[in-house]
Amino acid sequence: MIAARSFPLLFAEERIPAAEITLKATGNSWFWQYEYTDDDTGFYTANEMHIPVGRPVLLELTSNNVIHSFWVPELAGKRDVVPGHPNQLTIEADRPGEFLGQCAEYCGLSHANMKFFVVVDSKADFAKWGADNQRGPAEPYA
């Protein structure tokens, strides 16, 4: 009887919200690189990903060297990242804040240092942060 009732759950489709933003996240030795490409300018960050609160974000996960595992315990489960085999993960935060992430697959001598942060901003703060990064670094003082 229990098996009959739980059988439909085995084949139920995972309900993933449609992503509003797509980021490319690449595991390197020994950091994560994020590529923001939703517009024509695009820019990169390392070990710090910003996302807006309340909006689903699709992460296109890749590795350019060894197996890594992308893991932000408070936002989503782990997802392995194998070279040559892209993977995906959708995350969405319901509150602003800073969330710690970690590579959860031993990937070499500096694996323990492969930590990163997901900063969840209000929609206005996220838009300002993106605009600031699209301009690039400030000119050095002469």
N, C-alpha and C positions, 0 to 999 in steps of 0.2 A: 504494500500500500504506500509506504513512504517513497519507494523508488518511482512509482507511477506518478505521484504528485510532484516530485522534483525533476522528472525527466524533461519537461518543457524548459526548465531553467538552464539546463545544459546547453540548449541550442538557442537561447535568447540572445539577440544581438546586443552588443555593448552600446549603450547610448552615450555617444560622445558629442558634445555641443559643436556646432560648426565654428571653426576658428575664424576670428576676425583679424588676427595678426599672424604672420608666419615668420619665424626666425630660424636661421641655420645655426646649429650648435655643433662645434667640432671639438672633439677630444684630441689634445696634443700632449706632448711630453713637457711638462706636467701642468697644464692649464686648460681651461675651456675658453674657446673663442666664440663670440656671438656675432652674427652678421644680420644687420637690420636692412632689409631689401624691399620693403613694401612701397617705396617710392623710387624716383629716379636717382636720388643722391646716394643713398646707402652709406653705412658706416659700420665699423667693427668696435667691439669692446672685448675685454679679457677679464674673466673671473667675476664679472659683475653684470648681471642681466637685469634690465628694467622692463617691467610689464605694467599695464594699467589694471587697476582693480575692476573686477566684475566683467572682464572680457576674455573669452577663450583665446589661448595662444597655442598655435601648432608649432612644435619644435621638430625640425628636420635634423635628426641626429646622425653624425658621421664621425669616423675616426680616421686619422691619416697615418696611424702607426700600429698600435696594439689594441686589444680589447679594453674598453672602458665601460663604466656603467654610470649613467646619469641618474642621480637620486637627490630629490628634495623632499624629505619625509613629510613635511607639513603641507605640501602641495600636490604630490603625486607619488606613485610607486616607482620602483627602479625600472630602468630600461637599458638593456645591454646595447653597446655600440661596437660593432665588429667591423674592422676594415673591409671595404668593398661591399658591405651589406647595409645600406642606409636603413634607418629605423625612424619611427615617429612617436611623439608623445604629445598629448594635449593637456595643458595645465590652465587652471583658472583660480585666481585668489579672490576670496570674498571680503578681504579686509586689507588695508594698506599695512606695510611693515617690511621688515627685512628678514628673509628666510635663508638659513644655512643649507647649502648643498655640498655633496661630496661624491667623488668618484668611488663607487662601491666595488670595484673589481681591481685587484692588485695589478698594477700596470708598470711597476719598476721601482727603482730605488727611492724616488721622490713621491711615490703614490700618496703618502700621508699628507703631503703638502698640497694635494690637488683638491682644495676646497674652493667654493665659490659662493656668491650671494645672489639671491633673487630679490630685487628691490621692487616692491609693489607700490606704485604711485597712484595718487588720484588721477583722474583723466586729464585735468589741467596741468598737473605737475609732469605727467608723462609727455604731454605734447611739448611743454617747455624744454624738458630734458632732451627730447629728440631733436628739436630745433637747434638747441645749443650744440649738440654733437654733430649735426649736419654741417655746421659752420667750420668745424675743425678746431685745432688748437689755437690759442691766442698767439699773436705775434710776440716774440721776445722783446724785452726792453733793449733799446740801443744805448 
